[in-house]
Amino acid sequence: MTDTIGWIGRHTNSDQAAPGRGMLSGISLTLARGFDSDDDFLIGLGADLDELAARTPYQDRGPLPADHHPAMYGTHGDWLYVLENWGRATWYTGYTGGVKSMRPYPDEEIICITLNEFSPPQMIVHAPGDGNAYRAEFTTDTGQGSALDAALQAAGAVLGPRPEDDADIPAYEDRLVNIAGPVFAAVGAYTGVLIDQAAVTTGTLPYVALPAV
């Protein structure tokens, strides 16, 4: 399995700071495709039109508007990706809160990995383009038998029940603590998305302020 974004998950619980004015640890990720334009999806998240037009690098961002947090975004293939490190993903928060602009529609595919630091559990949400969204806590899959579920299985992101044999518990707990790495690797394998670590950590990707929905 080619590891294209697994590095994000491997740094999920890291205390290591980004070497530049970007992100490294605690990143939630949303990917989307099938929209009329990438800006349409970002506007649905609450992005400002003028800010999108400016394409200011994340590292050069100015003061945030009240009740907003910074995000960076980019594209790979036909996917748009949005990275946030404020504890959760805006799309997930808005979708679960009933925000109409964040509702998944047919032919629009969305995958969201949200860390939900302030309201666990960590989640994967997959809207495969049928107008529905299917949720899975980390260590499980969505139960839909999808190609994404298969990728989660192949990456070792799906764990069975806690072992009954005490000798097997340390290995199980190690996998549990480090589960974000396989989760991100599986999503990377499914989408083929490549996100350059240096661009994220230094903050050279474009910036947008998103509201705390």
C-alpha positions in Angstrom: 0.0 0.0 0.0 1.4 3.4 -1.0 1.5 5.7 2.0 0.4 9.1 0.7 -1.2 10.8 3.8 -0.4 8.3 6.5 2.1 10.8 7.9 -0.7 13.0 9.1 -2.1 10.2 11.3 1.3 9.3 12.6 1.7 12.8 13.9 -1.8 13.0 15.4 -0.7 12.6 19.0 2.7 14.1 18.6 3.9 17.1 20.6 6.3 18.0 17.8 5.8 21.5 16.5 5.7 22.2 12.8 9.1 23.5 11.6 7.4 26.4 9.8 4.2 28.4 10.3 2.0 25.5 9.3 0.5 22.3 10.8 1.9 19.0 11.9 0.0 17.4 14.8 -3.7 17.1 15.6 -4.9 17.5 12.0 -8.4 16.7 10.9 -8.9 16.2 7.2 -11.9 16.6 4.8 -11.8 15.5 1.2 -14.4 16.3 -1.4 -15.1 15.8 -5.1 -17.9 16.0 -7.6 -18.7 19.7 -6.8 -19.1 22.3 -9.6 -15.9 23.9 -8.3 -13.6 23.6 -5.3 -14.6 27.0 -4.2 -18.3 25.9 -4.0 -17.4 23.3 -1.4 -15.3 25.8 0.6 -18.0 28.4 0.4 -20.4 25.8 1.8 -18.0 25.5 4.8 -18.3 29.3 5.3 -15.3 30.5 3.4 -15.1 34.2 2.3 -15.2 34.8 -1.4 -12.5 37.6 -1.3 -10.3 35.4 0.8 -10.6 32.5 -1.6 -9.7 34.8 -4.5 -6.6 36.1 -2.7 -5.1 32.6 -2.3 -3.0 33.8 0.6 -0.5 31.2 1.8 -1.3 29.9 5.3 2.0 31.1 6.6 1.1 34.7 5.7 -2.4 34.7 7.2 -3.4 37.8 9.2 -5.6 38.1 12.3 -8.6 35.8 12.4 -12.2 37.2 12.3 -14.1 36.5 15.6 -15.3 33.0 16.1 -13.2 31.6 13.2 -10.3 29.3 12.9 -7.6 28.9 10.2 -7.6 26.1 7.6 -5.5 25.3 4.6 -6.5 23.5 1.5 -5.3 22.1 -1.8 -6.1 19.7 -4.6 -4.8 16.4 -5.9 -6.4 14.8 -8.9 -10.1 15.4 -8.7 -10.1 15.7 -4.9 -10.1 18.9 -2.8 -8.6 18.6 0.7 -9.1 20.8 3.7 -6.8 20.5 6.8 -7.6 21.9 10.2 -6.0 21.6 13.6 -8.5 23.2 15.9 -9.7 19.9 17.4 -12.2 18.8 14.8 -13.4 19.2 11.2 -15.7 22.0 10.2 -17.6 19.9 7.7 -18.4 17.2 10.3 -19.4 19.8 12.9 -21.7 21.5 10.4 -23.2 18.3 8.9 -24.0 16.8 12.3 -25.4 20.1 13.4 -27.8 20.2 10.5 -26.2 23.0 8.4 -27.9 22.8 5.0 -24.8 23.8 3.0 -22.9 20.9 4.4 -25.5 18.3 3.5 -24.1 15.6 1.1 -25.9 15.3 -2.2 -25.9 12.6 -4.9 -22.7 12.6 -7.0 -20.8 14.6 -4.4 -18.4 12.4 -2.5 -17.0 13.5 0.9 -14.6 11.8 3.3 -14.0 13.3 6.7 -11.5 12.3 9.4 -12.3 14.3 12.5 -10.4 14.0 15.7 -13.2 15.4 17.9 -10.7 16.4 20.6 -13.4 18.0 22.8 -16.2 15.5 22.1 -14.8 12.0 21.3 -14.8 9.6 19.7 -12.6 10.2 16.7 -14.6 9.5 13.5 -14.5 8.8 9.8 -17.5 9.9 7.9 -18.0 8.8 4.3 -20.6 10.3 2.0 -20.1 8.1 -1.1 -22.3 10.1 -3.5 -25.7 8.5 -2.8 -26.9 11.4 -0.7 -26.2 9.7 2.6 -23.3 9.8 5.1 -22.0 6.7 6.9 -20.0 7.1 10.2 -17.4 4.9 11.8 -15.4 5.4 14.9 -11.7 4.8 14.7 -11.0 1.1 14.9 -14.1 0.2 12.9 -15.4 0.6 9.3 -18.6 2.0 8.0 -20.3 -1.4 7.6 -21.2 -0.7 4.0 -18.8 -3.1 2.4 -17.4 -0.3 0.4 -14.0 0.1 -1.2 -13.1 2.5 1.6 -14.0 -0.2 4.1 -11.8 -2.6 2.3 -8.9 -0.1 2.4 -9.4 0.4 6.2 -9.2 -3.4 6.6 -6.1 -3.7 4.4 -4.3 -0.9 6.3 -5.0 -2.5 9.7 -7.3 0.3 10.8 -10.1 -2.1 11.9 -9.5 -3.8 15.2 -11.4 -6.7 16.6 -12.5 -6.9 20.3 -10.0 -6.5 23.0 -8.1 -9.8 23.5 -9.0 -12.0 26.3 -5.4 -13.3 26.6 -3.3 -10.9 28.7 -0.3 -11.7 26.6 -2.0 -10.2 23.5 -3.1 -7.0 25.2 0.1 -4.9 24.9 0.2 -5.3 21.1 -3.5 -4.6 20.9 -3.2 -1.4 23.0 -0.2 -0.3 20.9 -2.3 -0.6 17.7 -5.1 1.3 19.4 -2.9 4.2 20.5 -1.4 4.5 17.0 -4.7 3.8 15.1 -4.7 7.2 13.4 -1.8 6.3 11.2 -3.5 3.3 9.5 -6.8 5.3 9.2 -5.1 8.1 7.3 -3.1 5.6 5.2 -6.3 3.8 4.3 -8.0 7.0 3.1 -4.9 7.9 1.1 -5.0 4.4 -0.5 -8.7 4.7 -1.4 -8.5 8.3 -2.8 -5.0 8.3 -4.2 -4.6 11.7 -2.7 -1.0 12.9 -2.0 -0.5 15.8 0.5 3.0 17.1 0.7 4.2 17.2 4.3 6.6 20.0 3.7 3.9 22.2 2.2 1.6 21.6 5.2 4.3 22.0 7.9 5.7 25.2 6.4 2.3 26.6 5.5 2.7 27.3 1.8 -0.8 26.0 1.0 -3.5 28.6 0.6 -5.3 29.7 3.7 -9.0 30.3 4.5 -10.8 31.2 7.8 -13.7 29.0 8.6 -16.5 29.8 11.1 -16.8 27.7 14.3 -20.2 26.3 13.3 
